[in-house]
Amino acid sequence: DALFAKFGVAAHHAQFIEYDMVTLYLIDAAYKGQAKYREELVNMEAIWEEKTLGQLAKYIKKSPIITKDIKDFFDEVRDKRNFLIHKFFVSNAENMLTEAGIDLAEAELDNIIELFIKCQSLIRDTAIQLGKEAKLFEVKRLI
């Protein structure tokens, strides 16, 4: 049961990373002048919330305001998210036959969760910094 609970926690963080990446996309769009008013951002958000993590990462990779190290980190996170959702249980099927194997699978989930939490923190810090640089928090512009 603990293994499945940890998987749920990891999936939870993966979903929030996708949502947070939409925030980075919106800040990038505002920074580039593609959205000057709050309503434009809300409309863009509705479109981009339907995108996959890969689509969001691909767009963010093209952003001139996101640093290369952050873009590379997003690649690692995307790969871990895809492994988690598409291959984790298949990859650990044999491990799940023994208590020691379950412990290994849980440790792997702990590492994935730690990576995802680090990513969420990085996205939020980056979003705040870029938002300040683009003056997105000025009341008259977007809020």
Order of alpha helices (4+ residues) and beta strands (2+ residues): alpha-alpha-alpha-alpha-alpha-alpha
